[in-house]
C-alpha cells in the first residue's frame, strides 16, 4: 500500500518539478523493493540459484547460454556439462558433498561447468585469482579450507610450486589437460569426458540453506593478505539480481571479458541464469577485438571497469565505431572525462556506474546517468538501507568520534567513510578462516550503544544528492582493476637482503585510473641498493599489477604513535624528482632493472610516452 501511495505521488511531483530526478528515484526504489521481495521469497522456500538454473533450462533448453570463441553452448548443454563436472568430482572418490573445491582457472567454459556442477552437489567453490603465485596462492588456498584443487593446464607450473604443501595437507589436485605433467595430479578432462550427463539428484544438496556458503571470492579488503570473502546462497542471489536492477532485459546478450574469479565477472555469468540471457565470454580483455566481438555476437550489454573504458577510448578511431548493438554498459571506476569521450565516440550507450564491495552489504547504482557519480542519496534509499558517511582521520586510520564515543557524520560535500548497518536483512558474512580480519571490518557503537556497521574502507562524498567516490583508505589501493594490499607487497619486498623496511602506497599518474604502486624503502646497515636484484625478486613473487613502479630510498621511514607507517605525505609528494631530494627509481621492464628516475623519465611517464 505504501508503494502505491508513493507512486501516486510521483505524477503530481513530476508535474510540479518536471526536471527533477524524483521519478527515476521512485522507479529505482520500486525495483529495489521488488528485488527485496524476491530475496525474501527464495529464502522462505530455500530456492537456491542452481534451482533457478534448472528451471531456466526447462523453460528454454535450446537457447544459447554461452558463446565462447567459435563454440555455442545452449542452456541444455550447460546443464549436461555441469552434471558431468559434478559426477567426475564425485566419482574420483576425492570429493564429497559439502567439501570446498578451489578453482584455479581462467575465463573458459569449464570454469562455469564446474561452478554450476559444484552447486548441484552442495560444494562451495573457492575462486582463486590465476595471477597469484607462491606464498599468496598457498595462503588463499588454505584459508578457504578446500579439499581439492582444479587448475587450468597453463597453470601447472604455479601448482607444482606449492604442490609439496598441498600433498602434505592431503589435497587432491586435478588438472584440465589432455596430458597432465604433474606426477601427483589427476587428469580432470579425461574424468569429465567419461562421466554421465544424467541429472544430479536434488537431495545431493539437501544440506544447503540460503545461509550456506556457495563460494569464496578473494579481496584484499583494506588490510593484509588476500581474504576469502564468504559468498552465501543469499549473496549469490543478490549478485544475480543486480542485472535486473541495472536494466538488463531477457532479450539481451551480455559480453563478459572481466575475470570470472571477480565478483563483477561472476555477476555477468550468474545473473544470466536469472534473466535467462546469453553470455559471450572472452578469455581475456582485448581493446583491439572488443567491438569486433560485440558486432560478431550481437552484444547488447557490456561490463567494464574504468581501465577498460580508457583502453577502448585510446584505440585508433574507426569508421564503424558506432556500428554495434550495445545499449547498456554496467561497471565501476570510469572517470568523468573518459565517460564523456566514450559516449561521444561509441554512441549514446547508457552507462550504469555502480558501487559495491564483494563482501559488503550495500550497493549504489547511478541510474540517472549523472556523469561521474556512483549513485543517488535520497530519503527513499535511506528508508530501505541504513548507511552514513562519517568523518575519518586518514593519519590515524580510524573514524573520528565525539566526546561520547560515537562517530561523527561528515558534512555535505566533505569526504567521509561509508559505513552501512549490519542487520539480519543486510548481513556481513565476513572472511573464511580469518575471524580477526572479519572483526576489523565491523564498527561497534557507531551512532548508539550496541549498533554495528560494516566499514567499507572507502571515502565518498555527497554533493547535490549524488554520491561520488573519493578514495580508498587503509592499506589497499586499486590498480589495473585489482586491489593491491600494501602489507602483502611490503612483506615480499622486505625479503630482499639489502632492504630493511618498506612502506608501500599508491600514487596518482595523470590520465590513469586508480593509483600506481610506489614503495619507500630504507636499506639494511652497510648495504647498497641492488636494483637488479630487487627487480628480479618482485617479478618472481608479485603479480604484474602489484609490482611497485616507483621506489624511493630514505634513511628512515616515518611512523605514527602506534608504529604504523605514515603514507599521507608520501602519497601527496608522489614521484617528482624536482620536488623530492631522496633517490628515486623507476621499474624499467625492458632493462629488467630499477633505473634512476630522472626528469626525462618523469616527463615521459606524465605525458604517457612511457606506458605503465
Residue pairs with C-beta under 8 A, 6 or more apart in sequence:
3 30
3 33
6 26
6 29
6 30
6 380
7 26
7 30
10 22
10 23
10 26
13 20
13 22
13 23
14 20
14 22
14 23
21 368
21 376
21 465
24 367
24 368
25 376
25 378
25 380
25 381
26 380
27 367
28 245
28 365
28 367
28 376
28 381
29 378
29 380
29 381
29 383
29 384
31 244
31 245
32 245
32 381
32 384
33 384
35 238
35 241
35 244
35 245
36 384
38 237
38 241
39 234
39 237
39 238
39 241
41 47
42 48
42 210
42 234
42 237
43 210
43 234
46 208
46 209
46 210
48 119
48 205
48 208
48 210
48 214
48 233
48 236
48 237
49 119
49 214
49 233
49 236
49 237
49 240
49 270
49 273
49 274
50 116
50 119
50 120
50 205
52 240
52 273
52 274
53 79
53 116
53 119
53 273
54 79
56 75
56 273
56 274
56 276
57 75
57 76
57 78
57 79
59 276
60 75
60 276
61 74
61 75
61 76
61 79
62 74
62 75
62 76
63 74
63 75
63 276
63 278
64 72
64 73
64 74
64 75
64 278
65 73
65 74
65 75
65 77
65 78
65 272
65 278
65 279
66 72
66 73
66 78
66 109
66 112
66 278
66 279
66 280
66 281
67 73
67 278
67 279
67 280
67 281
67 297
68 108
68 109
68 280
68 281
68 283
69 283
71 109
73 81
73 109
75 276
78 112
78 113
78 116
79 116
79 199
80 197
81 109
81 113
81 197
82 112
82 113
82 114
82 115
82 116
82 117
82 120
83 117
83 120
83 195
83 196
83 197
83 198
83 199
83 200
84 113
84 117
84 192
84 193
84 195
84 196
84 197
85 110
85 113
85 114
85 116
85 117
85 118
85 192
85 195
86 117
86 118
86 120
86 121
86 200
87 195
87 196
87 198
87 200
88 188
88 191
88 192
88 194
88 195
89 95
89 101
89 117
89 118
89 121
89 123
89 148
90 96
90 121
91 191
91 195
92 172
92 174
92 186
92 191
94 147
94 148
94 172
95 101
95 121
95 123
95 147
95 148
95 172
97 121
97 122
97 123
97 204
97 205
97 207
98 122
98 123
98 207
99 123
99 146
99 147
99 148
100 123
100 124
100 125
100 126
100 144
100 145
100 146
100 147
100 213
100 216
101 114
101 118
101 123
101 124
101 125
101 126
101 146
101 147
101 148
101 149
101 150
102 125
102 126
102 128
102 141
102 144
102 146
102 148
102 149
102 150
103 111
103 114
103 115
103 125
103 126
103 127
103 128
103 150
103 261
104 128
104 130
104 137
104 149
104 150
104 151
104 152
104 155
104 158
104 159
105 111
105 114
105 130
105 150
105 151
105 152
105 155
105 176
105 260
106 130
106 152
106 154
106 155
106 259
106 283
106 284
107 256
107 257
107 259
107 260
107 265
107 281
107 282
107 283
107 284
108 152
108 281
108 283
109 281
110 176
110 192
111 260
112 260
112 269
112 281
113 192
114 125
114 150
115 125
115 215
115 260
115 269
117 200
118 124
118 125
119 125
119 205
119 214
120 200
120 204
120 205
121 200
121 204
121 205
122 204
122 205
122 206
122 207
122 208
122 212
124 144
124 212
124 213
124 214
124 215
124 216
125 214
125 215
125 216
126 140
126 141
126 144
126 146
126 215
126 216
126 228
127 215
127 216
127 217
127 218
127 260
127 261
127 266
128 137
128 140
128 141
128 218
128 261
129 140
129 218
129 226
129 259
129 261
129 482
129 543
130 152
130 155
130 259
130 261
131 482
131 543
131 544
131 545
132 140
132 226
132 543
133 158
133 161
133 541
133 543
134 161
134 162
134 540
134 541
135 492
135 541
136 225
136 226
136 488
137 158
137 161
137 162
138 162
138 165
139 225
139 226
140 218
140 226
140 228
141 149
141 162
141 166
141 171
142 169
142 433
143 227
143 228
143 431
143 432
143 433
143 434
144 216
144 228
144 432
144 433
145 432
145 433
146 171
147 171
147 172
148 171
148 172
148 173
148 174
149 159
149 166
149 171
149 172
149 173
149 174
150 174
150 175
150 176
150 188
151 158
151 159
151 173
151 174
151 175
151 176
152 175
152 176
153 175
153 176
153 177
153 178
156 175
156 177
156 180
156 181
156 182
156 185
159 166
159 173
159 175
159 182
159 185
160 182
163 173
163 182
163 184
163 185
166 173
167 184
172 186
173 182
173 184
173 185
173 186
174 185
174 186
174 187
174 188
174 191
175 182
175 185
175 186
175 187
175 188
176 188
176 189
177 187
177 189
178 187
178 189
178 190
179 187
180 186
180 187
208 233
209 233
210 232
210 233
210 234
210 237
211 232
211 233
211 234
212 232
212 233
213 230
213 231
213 232
213 429
213 432
214 231
214 232
214 233
214 235
214 236
215 231
215 236
216 228
216 229
216 230
216 231
216 432
217 228
217 229
217 231
217 261
217 262
217 263
217 266
217 358
217 359
218 226
218 227
218 228
218 229
218 261
219 226
219 227
219 229
219 357
219 358
219 359
219 483
220 226
220 227
220 476
220 483
220 484
220 485
220 488
221 227
221 229
221 359
221 431
221 437
221 441
221 457
221 474
221 476
221 483
221 485
222 440
222 441
222 455
222 457
222 472
222 473
222 474
222 475
222 476
223 437
223 440
223 474
223 475
223 476
223 485
223 487
224 437
224 475
224 485
224 487
224 488
225 485
225 487
225 488
226 485
226 488
227 359
227 431
227 432
227 434
227 437
228 431
228 432
228 433
228 434
229 358
229 359
229 429
229 430
229 431
229 432
230 359
230 429
230 430
230 431
230 432
231 239
231 263
231 358
231 429
232 429
234 427
235 429
236 270
237 274
239 263
239 266
239 267
239 270
239 271
240 267
240 270
240 271
240 273
240 274
241 271
241 274
242 267
242 271
242 354
242 363
243 254
243 267
243 268
243 271
243 272
243 274
243 275
243 277
243 330
244 271
244 274
244 275
245 365
246 328
246 330
246 352
246 354
246 365
247 328
247 350
247 352
247 367
248 254
248 271
248 275
248 277
248 301
248 328
248 330
249 275
249 277
250 275
250 276
250 277
251 277
251 300
252 275
252 277
252 278
252 300
252 301
252 328
253 277
253 278
253 279
253 280
253 297
253 298
253 299
253 300
253 301
254 268
254 271
254 272
254 277
254 278
254 279
254 280
254 299
254 300
254 301
254 302
254 303
255 280
255 282
255 293
255 294
255 297
255 299
255 301
255 302
255 303
255 326
256 265
256 268
256 269
256 279
256 280
256 281
256 282
256 303
257 282
257 284
257 285
257 286
257 290
257 303
257 308
258 264
258 265
258 268
258 285
258 303
258 304
258 305
258 308
258 481
259 265
260 266
260 269
262 358
262 481
263 356
263 358
264 303
264 305
264 331
264 332
265 303
267 303
268 279
268 303
269 279
269 281
272 278
272 279
280 293
280 297
280 299
282 289
282 293
285 308
285 311
287 308
287 311
287 312
287 314
287 315
288 315
290 312
291 312
291 318
291 320
291 321
291 324
291 346
293 299
294 302
294 324
294 325
294 326
295 320
295 323
295 324
295 325
298 325
299 324
299 325
299 326
300 325
300 326
300 327
300 328
301 326
301 327
301 328
301 329
301 330
302 326
302 328
302 329
302 330
303 329
303 330
303 331
304 329
304 330
304 331
304 334
305 331
305 332
305 333
305 481
305 513
306 331
306 332
306 333
306 334
306 335
306 338
306 481
306 513
306 514
307 333
307 480
307 481
307 513
307 514
308 331
308 481
309 329
309 331
309 334
309 338
309 339
309 342
310 334
310 335
310 338
310 511
310 512
310 513
312 342
312 346
313 338
313 341
313 342
313 345
317 345
321 345
321 346
321 347
322 345
322 346
322 347
324 346
324 347
326 346
326 347
326 349
327 349
327 350
328 349
328 350
328 352
329 349
329 350
329 351
329 352
330 352
330 354
331 352
331 353
331 354
332 353
332 354
332 355
332 356
332 374
333 478
333 481
333 513
333 514
334 342
334 351
334 353
334 513
335 372
335 513
336 371
336 372
338 513
339 351
339 353
339 371
339 372
340 371
342 349
342 351
343 349
343 351
350 369
351 366
351 369
352 365
352 366
352 367
353 365
353 366
353 373
353 374
354 363
354 364
354 365
354 366
354 374
354 375
355 363
355 364
355 365
355 374
355 375
355 458
355 460
355 467
355 469
356 362
356 363
356 364
357 456
357 457
357 458
359 428
359 429
359 430
359 431
359 441
360 420
360 428
360 454
360 456
361 420
361 422
361 426
361 427
361 428
361 454
362 385
362 387
362 418
362 420
362 426
362 454
362 456
364 374
364 375
364 376
364 467
365 375
366 373
366 374
366 375
366 376
366 466
367 376
368 376
370 466
372 468
373 466
373 467
373 468
374 460
374 467
374 468
374 469
375 466
375 467
376 465
376 466
376 467
377 462
377 465
377 466
377 467
378 465
385 420
385 421
385 426
386 420
386 421
386 423
386 426
387 418
387 419
387 420
387 421
388 407
388 409
388 416
388 418
388 419
388 446
388 447
388 453
389 409
389 410
389 414
389 415
389 416
389 417
389 418
389 419
389 460
389 461
389 462
390 399
390 400
390 407
390 408
390 409
390 410
390 416
390 417
390 419
390 446
391 399
391 400
391 407
391 408
391 409
391 410
391 414
391 416
391 417
392 398
392 399
392 400
392 410
392 415
392 416
392 417
392 459
392 473
393 399
393 400
394 473
394 568
395 560
395 566
395 568
396 560
397 473
397 474
397 564
399 407
399 408
399 417
399 419
399 443
399 446
400 407
400 408
401 407
401 408
402 408
405 445
406 445
406 446
406 447
406 448
407 419
407 443
407 446
407 447
409 416
410 416
410 417
410 461
412 462
412 463
413 461
413 462
413 463
414 461
415 459
415 460
415 461
415 470
415 471
416 459
416 460
416 461
417 455
417 456
417 457
417 458
417 459
417 473
418 456
418 458
418 459
418 460
419 443
419 446
419 453
419 454
419 455
419 456
420 426
420 453
420 454
420 456
421 451
421 452
421 453
421 454
422 428
422 442
422 452
422 453
422 454
428 438
428 441
428 442
428 454
430 437
430 438
430 441
431 437
431 438
440 455
441 454
441 455
441 457
442 452
442 453
442 454
442 455
443 452
443 453
443 454
443 455
444 450
444 451
444 452
445 451
446 452
446 453
457 472
457 473
457 474
457 476
458 469
458 470
458 471
458 472
458 473
459 469
459 470
459 471
459 472
459 473
460 467
460 468
460 469
460 470
461 467
461 468
461 470
462 468
472 478
475 485
475 486
475 487
476 483
476 484
476 485
476 486
477 483
477 484
477 486
477 505
477 506
477 514
477 515
477 517
478 484
478 506
478 513
478 514
478 515
479 506
479 514
479 515
479 516
479 517
479 545
479 546
480 514
480 544
480 545
481 514
481 545
482 543
482 545
482 546
484 506
484 517
484 545
484 546
485 546
486 503
486 504
486 505
486 506
487 504
488 546
489 502
489 504
489 517
489 519
489 542
489 546
489 548
490 502
490 503
490 504
490 519
492 537
492 538
492 541
492 542
493 499
493 502
493 504
493 519
493 521
493 534
493 537
493 538
493 548
494 500
494 501
494 502
495 537
495 541
496 530
496 533
496 534
496 537
497 524
497 527
497 530
497 533
498 523
498 524
498 527
498 528
498 529
498 530
498 533
498 534
499 521
499 522
499 523
499 524
499 527
499 534
500 521
500 522
500 523
500 524
500 525
500 527
501 521
501 522
501 557
502 519
502 520
502 521
502 557
503 519
503 520
503 521
503 557
503 565
503 566
503 567
503 570
504 517
504 518
504 519
504 548
505 515
505 517
505 518
505 519
505 520
505 567
505 570
505 571
506 514
506 515
506 516
506 517
506 518
506 571
507 515
507 516
507 518
507 550
507 571
507 574
507 575
508 515
508 516
508 574
509 516
509 605
509 606
509 612
510 606
511 608
512 612
516 549
516 550
516 612
517 546
517 547
517 548
517 549
517 550
518 548
518 549
518 550
518 551
518 552
518 570
518 574
518 575
519 548
519 550
519 551
519 552
520 551
520 552
520 553
520 554
520 557
520 570
521 551
521 552
521 553
521 554
522 553
522 554
522 555
522 556
522 557
523 529
523 553
529 553
529 583
529 585
531 585
531 593
531 594
531 595
532 592
532 593
532 594
534 551
534 594
535 587
535 592
535 593
535 594
536 592
538 547
538 548
538 587
539 547
539 592
547 587
548 587
549 586
549 587
549 612
550 575
550 584
550 585
550 586
550 587
550 597
551 584
551 585
551 587
551 594
552 570
552 575
552 580
552 582
552 583
552 584
552 585
553 582
553 583
553 584
553 585
554 582
557 565
558 565
558 566
558 569
559 565
559 566
560 566
573 579
573 580
575 584
575 586
575 597
575 602
576 602
577 584
577 597
577 598
577 599
577 602
578 599
578 602
583 596
584 596
584 597
585 594
585 595
585 596
585 597
586 594
586 595
586 596
586 597
586 601
586 605
587 594
588 594
588 595
595 601
601 610
604 610
605 612
